[in-house]
Amino acid sequence: MDASRAPRAHLDDLGLPVPARPVRRVVSLVPSLTEAVAATAPELLVGATDWCTHPAELAVERVGGTKNPDPGRIAALAPDLVIANEEENRAVDLDALRAAGVPVWVTVVRDLDQALASLDRLLTTACGLPRPPWLDEAEAAWRALGTPAVRARAVVPVWRRPWMVLGRDTFAGDLLRRLGVRQLYADHPERYPRIPLAELLAARPDLVVLPDEPYRFTADDGPEAFPGVPAALLSGRHLTWYGPSLAEAPGLLADGLARAGLRP
C-alpha cells in the first residue's frame, strides 16, 4: 500500500479515532483485557490496575483502580496504547488521558458475539498482533453449546445492600441465556437495576445465581436471603470476564449450575 494512503487512525468500539501506529507498550485498565493481552503478547504490558489479578505472575506497574486510575502515573509509562471499557472505566478519566496525548482504545461489550469481535479488533487491529489461538478456542467452545431450551428462570444479583441484579443487555446475562438460564429482569429498562429483596422473592425464581464478583457472594453470604430457592455459586471471572477464560467458561459455569440442580 502507498504510504500516503495508509490509515492514520483506527476506530475503537465507540467509533473514536485512535492513531494507527506500532504498539509496543500497553497499559490496561480492565482485568479481563489485561489477561487477554498477557495471554497473547505479555511483553506489551507495562501497566495494569490493582484489580488485574490474572495471570497471577503479572509483574507490571500498578496504576490504581478501574474507577480511579492515576493519569499521571499512566502517562509516565509512555504507553503507545491504553485499553479500556465503556462500562468498567469512567469517561472523565479516559478524556484526561486523551488530553495528555495518550492514545486510548475503548471496548464495548454487551453480549458474547460482541465480546469475541471486540477482542479480535483490539488484539489484531489496535495492537497489531496475530489472532490468538485461545480466541478461536473460546469461540468454538461456546458454539458447541448450540441453542439450549430454557431450563430455569433466575434472578442474578451482582450486589447487596442494596440488592442489584442483572437487567437488560449484559454480557453475563447472554452467557447464562446460552446455558439455558432465563434471567427474570432481562427486559428491565436498566442494565443493573436495584430491586428490593421482597420483589426478587415475589418474582418466584426457580434459581438464584450468585457470582463471586463484583460482590463476593459465598455459601454463607447470599443464599440465606433466598430460602427455598436453589442457589448456584458461580465464578465471576468466568461469568463476567471476556478474555482467555471464555474458553473454559461453558464447562465450568455448566458444572456450577448442575451443582444447584440445573441439569441439561
Backbone torsions as a table, in degrees:
resi	resn	phi	psi	omega
1	MET	NA	138.6	174.6
2	ASP	-59.3	127.8	-176.9
3	ALA	-57.0	-29.8	-179.1
4	SER	-70.6	-18.2	-179.6
5	ARG	-102.1	-2.3	-179.8
6	ALA	-64.7	141.3	-178.8
7	PRO	-64.4	134.5	178.6
8	ARG	-88.9	-15.1	-179.0
9	ALA	-152.7	149.0	169.3
10	HIS	-106.2	160.8	177.1
11	LEU	-103.7	130.9	177.3
12	ASP	-79.5	-171.6	-175.6
13	ASP	-67.6	-18.3	176.0
14	LEU	-87.5	-4.6	-176.2
15	GLY	82.6	14.1	-179.7
16	LEU	-91.3	140.2	-178.3
17	PRO	-72.8	139.0	175.9
18	VAL	-128.6	129.6	-176.7
19	PRO	-52.3	134.0	177.1
20	ALA	-89.0	100.0	-178.4
21	ARG	-150.6	162.9	179.2
22	PRO	-57.5	137.5	-179.7
23	VAL	-111.9	115.9	179.6
24	ARG	-123.1	-12.1	-179.1
25	ARG	-137.5	120.0	-175.3
26	VAL	-124.1	135.2	168.5
27	VAL	-112.8	127.4	-179.3
28	SER	-108.3	132.7	178.2
29	LEU	-107.5	14.8	-178.0
30	VAL	-135.1	122.0	-177.0
31	PRO	-54.3	-44.1	-177.5
32	SER	-68.5	-34.5	177.9
33	LEU	-73.2	-32.3	172.8
34	THR	-58.2	-47.3	179.6
35	GLU	-63.5	-37.8	-179.1
36	ALA	-63.3	-44.8	178.9
37	VAL	-69.5	-40.7	-179.3
38	ALA	-62.4	-33.2	-179.3
39	ALA	-80.7	-12.6	-175.6
40	THR	-108.8	-48.3	-179.2
41	ALA	-150.6	75.4	-173.9
42	PRO	-59.4	-24.4	-178.3
43	GLU	-66.5	-16.4	-179.9
44	LEU	-76.7	-29.0	-172.5
45	LEU	-74.9	124.0	175.3
46	VAL	-119.8	-12.6	179.8
47	GLY	-155.9	151.7	-179.9
48	ALA	-157.5	168.2	-178.8
49	THR	-78.9	168.9	176.8
50	ASP	-65.6	-20.5	-177.2
51	TRP	-91.8	-0.7	-179.7
52	CYS	-81.7	96.7	-171.1
53	THR	-101.7	-6.0	-179.3
54	HIS	-129.0	136.0	-1.8
55	PRO	-71.4	157.5	-175.2
56	ALA	-60.8	-28.9	-176.1
57	GLU	-89.8	9.7	-178.2
58	LEU	-58.4	122.6	-178.3
59	ALA	-126.2	85.2	179.3
60	VAL	-135.4	169.7	176.7
61	GLU	-65.0	134.1	177.4
62	ARG	-93.8	135.1	-170.1
63	VAL	-119.6	21.5	-180.0
64	GLY	103.2	-164.6	-177.2
65	GLY	-92.1	175.7	178.4
66	THR	-67.4	-32.6	-178.6
67	LYS	-95.2	-10.9	-179.6
68	ASN	-144.1	57.6	177.6
69	PRO	-69.2	158.7	-179.5
70	ASP	-96.2	102.7	-177.4
71	PRO	-59.1	-37.4	179.8
72	GLY	-64.0	-43.4	179.7
73	ARG	-65.4	-38.0	178.5
74	ILE	-65.2	-48.0	-179.2
75	ALA	-60.4	-35.5	-179.4
76	ALA	-65.0	-22.3	178.1
77	LEU	-79.1	-6.5	178.9
78	ALA	50.7	53.9	-179.1
79	PRO	-72.8	146.1	170.0
80	ASP	-77.1	-21.3	-178.5
81	LEU	-158.4	136.2	168.3
82	VAL	-108.6	129.9	179.9
83	ILE	-108.4	136.7	-171.8
84	ALA	-144.9	179.1	178.8
85	ASN	-138.3	140.0	-174.3
86	GLU	-66.3	-20.5	178.3
87	GLU	-94.1	-39.4	-175.8
88	GLU	-74.9	-34.2	-171.1
89	ASN	-116.3	151.6	-176.9
90	ARG	-84.2	138.3	-179.8
91	ALA	-60.0	-35.6	-177.7
92	VAL	-63.5	-36.4	178.4
93	ASP	-70.5	-40.4	-180.0
94	LEU	-68.4	-37.6	176.3
95	ASP	-63.3	-37.4	178.9
96	ALA	-63.8	-38.4	178.2
97	LEU	-67.5	-43.9	177.9
98	ARG	-60.4	-41.2	-179.6
99	ALA	-63.1	-27.1	178.3
100	ALA	-86.0	3.6	178.2
101	GLY	86.3	15.1	-179.4
102	VAL	-93.7	122.9	178.2
103	PRO	-67.2	135.2	-178.3
104	VAL	-127.6	129.5	175.7
105	TRP	-111.4	120.3	-176.9
106	VAL	-106.9	129.9	176.0
107	THR	-96.7	153.4	174.9
108	VAL	-129.2	122.3	-175.3
109	VAL	-136.0	116.8	178.6
110	ARG	-122.6	-14.2	177.6
111	ASP	-155.0	176.9	-174.6
112	LEU	-64.9	-46.7	-178.7
113	ASP	-59.2	-41.5	179.0
114	GLN	-66.0	-37.5	178.7
115	ALA	-62.5	-46.7	-178.3
116	LEU	-63.7	-42.4	179.1
117	ALA	-67.7	-39.7	-179.7
118	SER	-65.5	-42.6	178.3
119	LEU	-61.9	-41.9	178.9
120	ASP	-60.9	-46.4	-179.2
121	ARG	-65.4	-41.1	179.6
122	LEU	-60.2	-48.2	-173.5
123	LEU	-76.9	-42.9	-174.6
124	THR	-87.1	-44.1	-176.9
125	THR	-83.3	-53.0	-175.8
126	ALA	-71.3	-45.2	-175.6
127	CYS	-95.4	-11.3	178.1
128	GLY	71.7	29.7	-177.5
129	LEU	-102.1	158.3	170.6
130	PRO	-66.6	151.5	176.0
131	ARG	-62.1	125.8	-174.6
132	PRO	-79.2	148.6	178.6
133	PRO	-58.6	-34.5	-177.6
134	TRP	-63.0	-26.8	178.6
135	LEU	-71.2	-38.7	174.7
136	ASP	-64.6	-40.2	179.8
137	GLU	-64.7	-40.1	178.5
138	ALA	-64.0	-44.9	-180.0
139	GLU	-61.9	-43.0	-179.4
140	ALA	-66.7	-38.9	-178.5
141	ALA	-62.3	-40.9	179.9
142	TRP	-77.7	-35.0	178.2
143	ARG	-63.0	-32.4	-178.1
144	ALA	-65.7	-17.7	-179.3
145	LEU	-71.0	-25.2	-174.5
146	GLY	70.3	-150.2	179.9
147	THR	-119.4	94.4	-177.0
148	PRO	-74.0	153.6	174.1
149	ALA	-72.2	157.2	176.4
150	VAL	-66.9	123.5	-177.6
151	ARG	-110.3	-15.2	-179.6
152	ALA	-160.3	147.3	172.4
153	ARG	-101.8	124.7	-170.4
154	ALA	-132.9	153.5	163.9
155	VAL	-103.3	144.5	-174.6
156	VAL	-128.9	85.5	177.7
157	PRO	-67.9	143.3	173.3
158	VAL	-119.3	-4.8	178.1
159	TRP	-158.8	159.1	170.6
160	ARG	-137.7	159.1	-174.6
161	ARG	58.7	61.7	2.8
162	PRO	-87.7	164.1	177.2
163	TRP	-72.2	128.8	174.5
164	MET	-128.6	142.4	-176.9
165	VAL	-130.5	166.0	172.6
166	LEU	-65.3	135.6	175.2
167	GLY	-115.0	-130.4	-175.6
168	ARG	-83.8	155.1	168.0
169	ASP	52.6	52.1	176.9
170	THR	-117.0	145.0	178.0
171	PHE	-58.7	-47.5	-179.5
172	ALA	-61.8	-39.1	178.7
173	GLY	-63.1	-36.9	178.9
174	ASP	-68.3	-39.4	177.4
175	LEU	-62.1	-43.6	179.5
176	LEU	-63.5	-39.8	178.1
177	ARG	-58.2	-40.3	-179.7
178	ARG	-70.0	-14.4	177.5
179	LEU	-101.8	7.8	176.0
180	GLY	90.1	15.5	-179.7
181	VAL	-109.1	120.7	177.1
182	ARG	-98.4	115.7	179.1
183	GLN	-80.0	136.8	-171.0
184	LEU	-70.5	-18.3	-178.3
185	TYR	-110.7	24.7	-178.5
186	ALA	-64.7	-21.8	-179.7
187	ASP	-103.5	10.3	179.9
188	HIS	-66.7	145.0	179.8
189	PRO	-59.8	-27.7	-179.1
190	GLU	-99.2	154.6	-179.8
191	ARG	-80.2	-32.6	178.7
192	TYR	-135.9	72.0	-174.8
193	PRO	-71.5	150.3	170.7
194	ARG	-88.2	119.2	-177.4
195	ILE	-124.3	124.0	177.5
196	PRO	-58.1	146.6	-178.0
197	LEU	-57.2	-39.7	-179.5
198	ALA	-58.9	-37.1	179.2
199	GLU	-71.3	-38.2	177.3
200	LEU	-61.2	-41.9	179.7
201	LEU	-69.6	-37.3	-179.1
202	ALA	-66.8	-22.2	177.9
203	ALA	-71.0	-10.8	176.6
204	ARG	53.8	59.8	178.9
205	PRO	-69.5	151.3	172.6
206	ASP	-77.9	-21.3	-170.5
207	LEU	-155.5	145.4	168.2
208	VAL	-115.9	126.5	-179.7
209	VAL	-101.1	123.3	-174.2
210	LEU	-123.7	97.9	176.7
211	PRO	-77.9	162.8	-179.1
212	ASP	-95.0	13.3	168.4
213	GLU	-160.3	149.6	7.1
214	PRO	-71.0	-32.7	171.6
215	TYR	-86.8	139.0	-177.0
216	ARG	-89.3	82.6	173.7
217	PHE	-71.2	142.6	178.8
218	THR	-136.7	178.4	178.8
219	ALA	-62.2	-24.2	-179.0
220	ASP	-102.6	0.3	-175.9
221	ASP	-141.9	91.6	179.6
222	GLY	138.7	-59.9	-177.2
223	PRO	-60.0	-31.2	-176.8
224	GLU	-65.5	-19.5	179.7
225	ALA	-77.9	-11.0	-177.6
226	PHE	-124.7	65.5	-176.4
227	PRO	-59.9	133.5	178.6
228	GLY	81.9	-2.5	179.9
229	VAL	-106.4	124.0	177.3
230	PRO	-57.6	139.4	-178.0
231	ALA	-116.4	129.7	175.1
232	ALA	-105.2	112.3	177.3
233	LEU	-90.6	112.5	-172.7
234	LEU	-116.4	156.3	175.2
235	SER	-70.9	117.9	178.0
236	GLY	-63.4	-33.7	178.6
237	ARG	-61.0	-40.5	-178.1
238	HIS	-81.6	-19.2	179.6
239	LEU	-92.0	-28.9	-172.2
240	THR	-120.4	-12.3	-178.5
241	TRP	-91.0	138.7	174.1
242	TYR	-112.3	105.9	-176.5
243	GLY	178.6	-154.9	-177.8
244	PRO	-57.2	-27.3	-180.0
245	SER	-64.0	-17.0	179.5
246	LEU	-63.1	-25.7	-177.7
247	ALA	-67.5	-36.1	-179.4
248	GLU	-100.2	-6.6	-175.2
249	ALA	-60.7	-42.8	-177.7
250	PRO	-56.5	-44.8	-179.2
251	GLY	-68.6	-43.7	-177.5
252	LEU	-69.2	-40.3	179.0
253	LEU	-68.5	-40.0	177.7
254	ALA	-62.1	-38.7	177.6
255	ASP	-63.3	-42.0	179.0
256	GLY	-64.0	-39.2	177.3
257	LEU	-68.0	-37.3	179.0
258	ALA	-64.9	-37.0	178.7
259	ARG	-63.7	-24.4	178.1
260	ALA	-88.8	1.8	176.7
261	GLY	102.2	2.8	-179.5
262	LEU	-90.1	110.6	-176.2
263	ARG	-104.8	154.3	177.8
264	PRO	-59.3	NA	NA
